[in-house]
Amino acid sequence: MFSTGSDEIVERKAFFGSMVFETEKKDNGALGMTTGVDNPVPLIVLFLVLTIVLTVIQTIYRGLKQRREQLLDESGR
């Protein structure tokens, strides 16, 4: 991702083009790198999907925990 084969500017995109990594050779011989967000849509979609999945998991967990308590109460513990 960060490797360059020559002294020219190299631009790499990651995560469906949403993140950009750019390397360039500086005047003093050092290698400079800049990063940025080119297209925020994939990042927003990922955030929404993860939020939905974690909410569903939490809801299922609470339902199962409540059902367990109900069964324990019915059995007389």
N, C-alpha and C positions, 0 to 999 in steps of 0.2 A: 504494500500500500504506500509506503513512504520511500521506496527505493527509486533512484534515478539512474539512468544509464549515461547521461551526458550533462553538459553544462547548461542546457536550456530549461525553460520553465516546463514543469510536468504537472498536469492537473489530473487528479483521480477522483472519481465519484463513487460513493458507497451508499448502501441501503436504498436502492431504487432511485438513485440520483438525488437524494435529499441532502446528503452531506458531501462537501467538497474539501479535498485536501490538495494544496498546491505547494510545490517545492521550487525554489529558485536559488541560483548561485549568487551570492552577494559579491560586492566589489573586493572585499578583503579575503575572499576565498572561502568564507563560511557558507553553510547551507541554511537558508531561511525557509520556514514553513508557515503557511497560513491555513486556517481551517474556517469553515463557515457552513451555513445552511442555505442551500440553493432552492429547494422545494420543500416546504414544511408539511405538505399533505400526507406523505407516508408516515411521518412522525406523529401527526395528529391521529391518523387511523390506528397506528400501533397503540397509542395511549388509550384510545376509546375501546379497542378490542381487549386490551389487558384489564381495563376497568370493568368491562362487562363480564369477562371470565372470572375475575376475582370476586365480583359481587355474586355471581351464580354459585361459586364454590362456597362462599360464606353463608348464603341462604340455605344451601343443601346441608351444610354442617350444622347450622342452627336447627333445622328441621329434624335431622337425625338425632341430635342431642335431646331435643324436646320429646321425640318418640321414645328414646331410651328411658328418659325419666318417667314417662307415662307407663311404659311396660314394667319398670321397677316398682312403681306405686301400685299397679294392679296386682303384681305378684306378692305384695306384702313385704318386700325387702327382706 
